[in-house]
Amino acid sequence: MELLFLFISALITLILLINYLKNNKKIIYYMGWLSVIIFFLILIYNGKQIKAEFILLTNSINEPAFLQSVLNGEEVILTEKMLDVPLVAQLPELPRGCEVTSLAMLLQYEGIEVDKMELAKNVKKDPTPKTIRHGVISFGNPHDGFVGDMYSFNNPGYGVYHRPIAELASTYLPNKIIDLTGNDFEEVIKHINRDSPVWVIANTTFKTLPDSLFETWETPTGKVKITYKEHSVVVTGYDEQFIYFNDPLANEKNRKIPKENFIAAWEQMGKQAIVVE
């Protein structure tokens, strides 16, 4: 298409030159207007590319590399982004229900009318009971399903990780759930830039935890290392200094934590994240 516009422009230029030499003002007038029309057609056709280059020009080139998104195939450096995601509190009904409550926020943002209690009922469970023999703890595997009691601290319980949450989300939005687990945080940022909040697993302190706060369980599908500080939130935005998120436990919308601390906590918990495509 660009070659076609270039050919037409060259042809018009040639015609204008010939008629200028012949002093044919009428032809020059009409061909001049045709040149203006073609100019605006080229401008419209390349609008997205021009927009991308304008953003690149107006934003600082010194921002961290992970604060980037893709606009029409071009890398665009952004310095901040904030999404308006519905806030849902897990308490008092779900003392251990941060994962499904955060999923409720994600789905509600996408226009799905579902509440945390429905998700709590439908999320896959690992029914393995907790036992301790000779100092060895046996319990369920959060990679396989929710472990223990979600509704009360009176009984043993823990939580659930990304895979069962992604499976549950897919029942509401088939073929639209992307499991970002294992990717760098840059992928989370990219989806925020595309107006998609991201469900993640971090911890309640939002910084790196000492090894003393972890323990290892035997489960039916292998050993798993866990911490009772595990927590799930929905990432809603970022700027140069902070990561913003909806915290279902603190019942706080767009809570902010220094980005280095938040990312370190997220990485320590296995870089777990899911998003709606």
N, C-alpha and C positions, 0 to 999 in steps of 0.2 A: 504493500500500500504506500509506503514512504517513497519507493521508487516511482510509482505512478504520479504522485504529487510532484516529485522532482522533475519528471519528464514534462508534465503539463506546465509547470512554472518556467522551465527553460524554453518551451515552445512559445509561451506568452511573451516572455522577454524578447525573443527573436522577432515576433510579430510587432511588438511595440517599437523595436529598434528600426525595422523596415519602414513602418508607417511614420515614424519620427523623421526619417530621412526624406520621406515623400511628403511630409507636412500634412498628413491626413489626421486632423484633430478629432474627428468623429470616432474613428476606429481606436485612437489612443484613449479617448474617454471611456468607451465601453470595455476595452481590454484592461484599463486601470481598475474599474469596478470589479471585473472578474478576478483580478489579482488579489483584491481585498477579500473577496469571498473565499478564495482558495486559502488565503492566509488564516482566516478564522476556522476553516475546516481542519487545517493542520493543527491549529491550537487545540481544538476540541478533541481531535483524534489522539493527541499526545497529552491530554489533560492529566492523567494519572501519573505519568512519568514526570511531568513538570511539577506536580504536587510533591512527589517523592524528593526531587532535587531541591525544592524550596525548603522542605523540612530539614534535609541534610544541611542546608546553608544556614538556617536560623537556629539550629541546636548546637550545643558545644561539642567539639570533636574530642574533648578530653574525658567524656563520660566513660564509666566502666563498660567493658565489652558486653557484659551480660544484660545491660539495659538496652537491648535492641529488639526490634520486631521486623516483620517482613511486610512491605507494602508494594504490591504488584511486582514481586520478585526482587525488589531492591532492599538492602539492609538500611533501616532507618533508625538513627539513634534518638531515643526518647529519654527524658529526665524524670518524668512522673506520669502516673496513671492511677485513676481511682474509679471503682465500680460501685454502683448502688445495689447491694445485695441484701435481700430480706434477712433480718436478724431473728433467730429462733433460739430460745433458752432451753437447755436440757433439763434444768431443775424446775420443779421438784420431782417430776415423774421418772426421770432417767438419770440417776446418780452416776451410772457408768455408760451413758448413752451418747457420748460426744461424737462418735463416728456417724451414727445414723442421724443425729441432729444436724451435724454439718452437711450431711448429704441432703437433708430436707431443704436447707438453705440453697444449695446448689440447684436442686430440681425446681424449687419455687422460682428462682431467678429465671429459669428457662420456661416458666409458665405452666409447670406441672403442679396440679393441686393435690399435694400429698403432705401428710403431717408426720412428725417424728414417731408417733405411736404406731402408725401403720408400718413404717420402715423397721421399727424395733421388732415388730411381730414377724415380718417377712424376711429379715436378714438371716442368712444361713447360720446355723448354730453348730458348735462342736460340743456334744453332750458329755464329754469325758469328765468324770468327777475328779476333784483334787484329792490327792493322797500324798503322804510323806512317810517314806520308809527308809530307815537307816540314813536319814539326812538327805535323801534324794526326793525331790518334788516331782510328782507326775500330775499333769493337768492337760487341758486341751491346747490346740495350736491355733493362734489367732490368724494364721495364714489360711486356715481351713474353714473357720467360722467363729462366731462370737463365743468367747470362753466365759463360762460361769453365769452369774446373775447380773442382769443389766439394771434391774429395778430396785435393788436393795443392797446396802453394804452389810446387811446381817448375814449374808451368805458369800462364799468365795466367788470371786469374779475378776475379770480383767478387761477385755475389749476385743476388737477385731481389726484386721489389717486391710490393705488395699484390695486384694483379690475378691473376697466376698462382697465388699462394698461396690466394686465395679460391676460384679455380676448382678447385684440388686439394682443398681442404677440402670443397667441395660434392659431390665424388664419394663422400665418406664420410657426409656429412649433407646429403642433397639438400633444397633449399628451406629450410634452416635457417641458412645463413651470411649474415650482414649485413656489407657493406663500409661501414665508418664513415668511410672516407677523405674528408678535406675538412671534416669537422665539427669543432667546438670540442672541447676536452678534457672539457668537461662531459658529452658523450655517453659517453665512456669511463667516467667516474665513475658515470653512471646505470646502465650495464650491470654494473659491479662491484657496485653496490648491489642488483642483481637476481641476484647470485650467479653472474655470468658473467665469467670472466677475459677479457682482451683482448690479442690479438696486435698488436704495434706495431713500427714501425721508428724507431730513434733513432740514436745513435752511441756508440762505445765510451767516450767521455769523459762522456756524459750532461750536456752543457752546449753552448751555442752555439759553433760552430766558426768560425774565421777563414776568409775567402775563399781564402787561400793553400792550404787543404787540399782545395779543390775543383778539378776539371778538367772540361772539356767534351769529349764524344765525338761523332763522327759515327756514326750507326747506320742500318740499312736503313729505319727508320721515323721518322727525324728526330734532331735533336740532343738529348742528354741530359746534364745536369750531375750529376756523381757525386762522392762522397768515399770513399776507402778506409777511413774511420773508420765507415762504415755498419754498423749492428748491429741485430739483432732480438731482442726479449725479450717476455715475457708479463707484463702488468700484473696483479698479484694483490691489491692493496689500496692504501689511503691512510690518512693521518691529517691532523692540522692542519698538519704540517710536511713530511711526506715522501710520496713515491710508492714503493710496494713492488712488486717484480717478481722473477720467476725469470729468472736470467741463464744461458743455456746455455754461454756462453764462460767465465765465472768459476766455473761449476758452483756457484752460490750461490742458495739458496732464500730468497725474500722479502728480497732485497737492497734497501736503501733509499737514495734520493737526494733531496735537497731538491726539493720539488715545482716550484719556479720553474725550476730548472735542467733537470729532466727534461722538463717541458712545453716549454721553449724548444728543447731538442734535437729533440724530436718534431715540433714545428712547422716547424723548419728543414728537416726531411726530408720535408715535404709532408703532415703530419698523416695518415700512413698507419696504418690500424687495421682489423682484422676481428674479429668476435665471432660466437658461436653464439647464435641466437635462443632 
